[in-house]
Amino acid sequence: MLEALILAAVAGAGYADAPWWSALLGAVAVTLSAWWRKVHLLRQHPRVSFSTKMTAYLVVSIVINLGFALGSYLAGRLLRGWLDG
């Protein structure tokens, strides 16, 4: 739910004609919210080391979250252009 709220805020930023880097902040926020629980579980017993597989998942999730954030930002910009006509 938090990720959807963050992406809606990014779309709102696009609608409000905020700078493009606000989409990057949204991608960082979505990634942190998704990985916060995973990293927290690594510190509990039994401890599991951070593997190359988890590193690959992290990198792929960063790229996907960046795509979602940029898509939300562009959707907000397009909505503003469509409504302003």
C-alpha positions as CSV (number, residue, x, y, z in Angstrom):
1,M,0.0,0.0,0.0
2,L,2.8,2.4,0.8
3,E,4.4,1.9,-2.6
4,A,1.1,2.9,-4.3
5,L,0.8,6.0,-2.1
6,I,4.4,7.0,-3.1
7,L,3.7,6.5,-6.8
8,A,0.5,8.5,-6.5
9,A,2.6,11.3,-4.9
10,V,5.0,11.1,-7.7
11,A,2.2,11.4,-10.2
12,G,1.0,14.4,-8.3
13,A,4.4,15.9,-8.5
14,G,4.3,15.4,-12.3
15,Y,0.9,17.1,-12.4
16,A,2.2,20.0,-10.3
17,D,5.1,20.4,-12.8
18,A,7.8,19.6,-10.2
19,P,11.4,19.0,-11.4
20,W,12.1,15.6,-13.0
21,W,14.4,14.5,-10.2
22,S,11.3,14.2,-7.9
23,A,10.7,10.9,-9.8
24,L,14.1,9.8,-8.7
25,L,13.2,10.6,-5.1
26,G,10.0,8.6,-5.5
27,A,12.0,5.6,-6.9
28,V,14.3,5.8,-3.9
29,A,11.3,5.9,-1.5
30,V,9.6,2.9,-3.1
31,T,12.8,0.9,-3.1
32,L,13.5,1.7,0.6
33,S,9.9,0.9,1.6
34,A,10.1,-2.5,-0.2
35,W,13.5,-3.5,1.0
36,W,13.3,-2.2,4.6
37,R,11.5,-5.4,5.8
38,K,13.9,-7.7,3.8
39,V,17.0,-6.1,5.3
40,H,15.4,-6.1,8.8
41,L,14.8,-9.9,8.5
42,L,18.5,-10.5,7.6
43,R,19.5,-9.2,11.1
44,Q,17.2,-11.7,12.9
45,H,18.1,-15.2,13.9
46,P,19.0,-17.3,12.0
47,R,21.3,-14.9,10.2
48,V,21.6,-15.2,6.4
49,S,24.4,-13.5,4.5
50,F,23.6,-11.0,1.8
51,S,24.2,-13.2,-1.4
52,T,24.8,-12.3,-5.0
53,K,21.3,-13.5,-5.7
54,M,19.9,-10.9,-3.3
55,T,22.2,-8.3,-4.9
56,A,20.8,-9.1,-8.3
57,Y,17.2,-8.8,-6.9
58,L,18.1,-5.4,-5.4
59,V,19.5,-4.1,-8.6
60,V,16.6,-5.3,-10.7
61,S,14.1,-3.9,-8.2
62,I,15.8,-0.5,-8.3
63,V,15.5,-0.5,-12.1
64,I,11.9,-1.6,-12.0
65,N,11.0,1.0,-9.3
66,L,12.7,3.7,-11.4
67,G,10.6,2.7,-14.3
68,F,7.4,2.9,-12.3
69,A,8.3,6.2,-10.7
70,L,9.2,7.8,-14.1
71,G,6.0,6.3,-15.6
72,S,3.9,7.8,-12.8
73,Y,5.6,11.2,-13.2
74,L,5.0,11.2,-16.9
75,A,1.4,10.2,-16.4
76,G,0.9,13.2,-14.1
77,R,2.5,15.4,-16.7
78,L,0.3,14.0,-19.5
79,L,-2.8,14.4,-17.3
80,R,-1.9,18.1,-16.8
81,G,-1.4,18.6,-20.5
82,W,-4.6,16.9,-21.3
83,L,-6.7,18.8,-18.8
84,D,-5.1,22.1,-19.7
85,G,-5.9,21.3,-23.3
